[in-house]
């Protein structure tokens, strides 16, 4: 009787181990099947873009980096955008990815303030959160916040203004994307380059965006928008996720997902920033470092001669910190 009992216990243990292994395998397969949104080329990053020559125009651009203990080279994970002295915006799926690390505070950091993400100012993570209704299968509500330990006030670290609720995503409007991701979908097996790249693309009519991805089995929700070029050739790609798409000095979206990169009639898909103002304000308040809206005249917020802040934007700044 005792032998039979032992055999049953051993059988149950083997069953439990097999179930755990199956769950891990399914999770790995799911991660690999997520809609891609970044790439690599031996010369550039953003597909079809050009190298950024001056960081002063892109002081809001940040990189999420993972420390690789088994390697001397750290790994670029995603992009992010500085919106205040303490907070950055990124894609929820980027946070979901690095949360799998045993201790993200020790294994992940932010770099800002340099065209080369490896040489930027390092900032440690203090806390992070992504939207409570984030859907990892559709990437709906693909937005998250990262709070850093060290204040983002060093040289070439500056917040960008965010588009307000009344911002209109008008078709054919030119916008700019920036990132350190891959520059060619065919070379995703190679490491990304180190220098920041940019590309100018155009907002695409929402109905067309929905129809394009419907044929691929993907859903474009009301909190997303598409941007690209009619002929293809310009797009965000792998490792650009979480980074910025902006227009006239306003952050209008977060790089989220797409079907391959820079293909004709396959534009990139972005998070509509103007849908999440209340979520950003409420979430930062809950986490002890609330953001207040600061109204400034456009001439008080300088970016570049090409991109000037307009009255449709709202500027976030931390008021008081309870660290």
C-alpha positions in Angstrom: 0.0 0.0 0.0 2.8 2.4 0.9 4.5 1.7 -2.5 1.3 2.5 -4.3 1.0 5.7 -2.4 4.6 6.7 -3.3 3.9 5.9 -7.0 0.8 8.2 -6.9 2.7 11.1 -5.3 5.6 10.8 -7.7 3.1 10.7 -10.6 1.4 13.9 -9.3 4.7 15.7 -9.0 5.7 14.8 -12.5 2.3 16.0 -13.7 2.8 19.3 -11.9 6.3 19.8 -13.4 5.0 19.1 -16.9 2.2 21.6 -16.4 4.6 24.3 -15.3 6.9 23.6 -18.3 3.9 23.7 -20.6 2.9 27.1 -19.2 6.4 28.5 -19.7 6.6 27.2 -23.2 3.2 28.8 -24.1 4.3 32.1 -22.6 7.6 32.0 -24.6 5.7 31.3 -27.8 3.2 34.1 -27.1 6.0 36.6 -26.5 7.6 35.7 -29.8 4.3 36.1 -31.7 3.6 39.6 -30.5 3.1 42.1 -33.4 6.6 43.5 -34.2 7.4 47.1 -33.8 11.1 47.8 -34.4 14.3 46.8 -36.4 18.0 47.0 -37.3 20.4 48.1 -40.1 24.2 48.4 -40.1 23.8 52.1 -40.8 20.6 53.3 -39.2 17.7 52.6 -36.8 14.3 54.0 -37.6 13.6 52.4 -41.0 14.1 55.0 -43.8 15.2 57.6 -41.4 18.3 59.7 -40.9 20.7 60.1 -38.0 20.0 62.9 -35.6 22.8 65.4 -35.5 21.9 67.5 -32.4 20.5 66.1 -29.2 19.2 69.5 -28.1 16.1 69.0 -30.3 15.4 65.6 -28.8 16.1 66.0 -25.1 12.9 64.1 -24.2 14.2 60.9 -26.0 15.1 58.1 -23.6 16.1 54.4 -23.8 15.2 51.5 -21.5 18.2 49.3 -21.0 18.8 45.9 -19.4 22.0 44.9 -17.7 23.3 41.6 -19.0 25.3 39.8 -16.3 26.6 37.2 -18.8 27.8 39.9 -21.2 29.9 43.1 -21.0 27.4 44.8 -23.2 24.0 46.0 -21.9 20.9 45.4 -24.0 18.5 48.0 -25.4 14.9 47.0 -24.7 12.6 49.9 -25.7 12.3 53.6 -26.0 10.6 56.0 -23.6 9.8 59.7 -23.4 10.5 62.3 -20.7 7.3 64.1 -19.6 8.5 65.6 -16.3 11.5 65.7 -13.9 10.5 62.3 -12.5 8.3 60.5 -15.0 8.6 58.9 -18.4 6.0 57.5 -20.7 6.5 54.2 -22.6 4.6 51.3 -24.0 2.9 48.9 -21.6 4.3 45.9 -23.4 7.8 47.2 -22.7 7.1 47.3 -18.9 5.4 43.9 -19.1 8.6 42.5 -20.7 11.1 43.8 -18.1 8.8 42.9 -15.2 9.8 39.3 -15.8 13.2 40.1 -14.5 13.9 38.9 -10.9 14.6 42.5 -9.8 14.0 45.2 -12.4 15.3 47.9 -10.1 18.7 46.3 -10.2 18.7 44.9 -13.8 17.0 47.8 -15.8 17.8 51.5 -16.1 17.0 54.5 -18.2 19.4 56.6 -20.3 18.7 60.1 -21.4 20.6 63.1 -22.9 22.9 61.6 -25.6 22.5 60.6 -29.2 24.2 57.3 -28.3 22.0 55.4 -25.8 25.1 53.7 -24.3 26.5 57.1 -23.3 23.4 58.8 -21.9 22.9 59.8 -18.3 21.8 56.8 -16.3 18.7 56.9 -14.1 17.6 54.0 -11.8 14.0 52.9 -11.7 12.0 53.8 -8.6 8.5 52.5 -9.7 6.5 51.7 -12.8 3.0 50.9 -13.8 1.1 50.2 -17.0 -2.6 50.7 -17.8 -4.9 48.4 -15.8 -6.9 47.6 -19.0 -3.8 46.8 -21.1 -4.6 43.9 -23.3 -1.4 42.0 -24.2 -3.2 40.1 -27.1 -4.4 43.2 -28.9 -2.0 45.8 -27.4 -5.0 48.0 -26.6 -4.2 50.6 -23.9 -0.5 50.1 -24.5 0.7 52.8 -22.2 2.8 52.8 -19.1 4.7 55.2 -16.7 8.2 54.9 -15.3 9.3 56.9 -12.3 13.0 57.4 -11.9 15.0 57.8 -8.8 17.3 60.6 -9.9 15.6 63.8 -11.1 15.7 64.4 -14.8 17.4 67.7 -14.7 20.9 67.1 -16.1 22.2 68.6 -19.3 20.1 67.6 -22.4 17.2 66.2 -20.2 14.0 68.0 -20.8 10.3 67.1 -20.9 8.1 67.4 -24.0 4.6 68.8 -24.0 1.7 66.4 -24.5 -1.3 66.7 -26.9 -4.5 67.7 -25.1 -7.9 66.0 -25.3 -8.9 68.3 -28.2 -6.0 67.4 -30.4 -7.2 66.2 -33.8 -5.3 63.4 -35.6 -5.9 64.8 -39.0 -5.0 62.6 -42.0 -1.9 63.6 -43.9 -0.5 65.6 -41.0 3.3 65.2 -40.9 4.7 63.8 -37.7 8.2 62.7 -36.6 9.3 59.5 -35.0 12.6 58.9 -33.2 14.3 55.8 -31.8 17.3 53.6 -31.6 15.6 50.5 -33.0 16.3 48.4 -36.0 16.4 49.9 -39.4 15.6 46.9 -41.5 13.1 44.2 -40.8 15.3 41.6 -42.5 18.1 42.1 -40.0 16.3 41.7 -36.7 18.8 39.0 -35.7 21.5 41.6 -35.6 22.1 44.1 -32.7 20.5 47.5 -33.1 22.8 50.5 -33.7 23.7 53.0 -31.0 22.9 56.4 -32.6 19.4 58.1 -32.5 17.5 58.2 -35.8 14.4 60.1 -36.9 12.0 59.9 -39.8 9.0 62.0 -41.0 5.8 60.2 -41.7 2.1 61.1 -42.0 -1.0 60.4 -40.0 -3.4 58.0 -41.9 -7.1 58.2 -42.0 -8.6 56.0 -39.2 -11.0 54.0 -41.3 -8.3 53.0 -43.7 -6.0 52.1 -40.8 -8.7 49.8 -39.3 -9.3 48.2 -42.7 -5.6 47.6 -43.4 -5.1 45.6 -40.3 -8.4 43.8 -40.3 -7.2 41.7 -43.2 -4.2 40.6 -41.1 -6.4 39.7 -38.2 -5.4 42.6 -36.0 -7.7 45.1 -34.3 -7.1 48.9 -34.4 -9.0 50.4 -31.5 -10.2 54.0 -31.0 -7.2 54.5 -28.7 -4.8 53.8 -31.6 -3.9 55.6 -34.8 -1.7 54.8 -37.8 1.1 56.7 -39.4 3.4 56.0 -42.3 3.9 56.7 -45.9 1.8 55.6 -48.9 4.8 53.9 -50.6 6.3 52.5 -47.4 10.0 52.7 -46.6 9.7 54.8 -43.4 8.5 53.3 -40.1 9.4 52.5 -36.5 10.7 49.0 -36.0 12.0 46.5 -33.4 13.3 48.2 -30.2 11.6 51.6 -31.1 8.6 50.6 -29.1 7.7 52.9 -26.2 9.3 55.9 -28.0 7.8 59.1 -29.3 5.9 60.2 -32.3 5.4 64.0 -32.1 4.1 66.9 -34.2 5.0 70.6 -33.8 6.6 70.0 -30.5 3.8 67.9 -29.1 3.9 64.3 -28.1 0.9 62.8 -29.9 1.6 59.1 -29.5 3.7 56.2 -28.3 5.2 53.7 -30.7 3.3 50.5 -30.2 3.1 47.9 -32.9 2.8 47.0 -36.6 3.0 44.2 -39.1 6.7 43.9 -40.1 8.4 47.3 -40.7 8.1 50.0 -43.4 6.1 47.8 -45.8 3.7 49.4 -48.3 0.2 49.6 -47.0 1.4 48.4 -43.5 1.8 51.6 -41.5 2.9 51.7 -37.9 0.3 51.8 -35.1 0.6 54.2 -32.2 -1.1 55.0 -28.9 -3.3 58.2 -28.9 -1.8 60.3 -26.1 -4.9 62.5 -25.9 -7.0 59.6 -24.6 -4.9 59.2 -21.5 -4.5 62.6 -19.8 -6.7 61.7 -16.9 -5.1 58.3 -16.5 -1.6 59.9 -16.3 -2.7 62.5 -13.7 -4.6 60.0 -11.5 -1.9 57.3 -11.7 1.0 59.6 -10.8 -1.0 60.9 -7.9 -1.7 57.4 -6.6 2.1 56.6 -6.8 3.0 59.6 -4.7 4.5 62.0 -7.3 1.5 63.8 -8.8 1.7 65.8 -12.0 0.1 69.2 -12.4 -0.8 71.0 -15.6 1.3 74.1 -16.2 -0.2 76.5 -18.7 2.5 78.2 -20.7 2.5 80.4 -23.7 4.1 78.8 -26.8 7.0 81.2 -26.8 7.8 80.2 -23.2 8.4 76.6 -24.3 11.2 76.4 -26.8 12.0 73.4 -28.9 13.1 74.0 -32.4 12.2 76.5 -35.1 10.4 73.7 -36.9 8.4 72.3 -33.9 6.8 74.9 -31.7 4.4 74.1 -28.9 0.8 75.2 -29.7 -2.1 76.1 -27.5 -3.5 72.5 -28.0 -0.8 71.1 -25.8 -0.5 70.6 -22.1 2.8 70.6 -20.1 3.3 68.2 -17.2 5.6 69.0 -14.3 6.0 67.4 -11.0 4.9 69.6 -8.1 5.9 67.8 -5.0 7.7 64.5 -4.4 7.1 62.1 -1.6 10.0 59.7 -2.1 
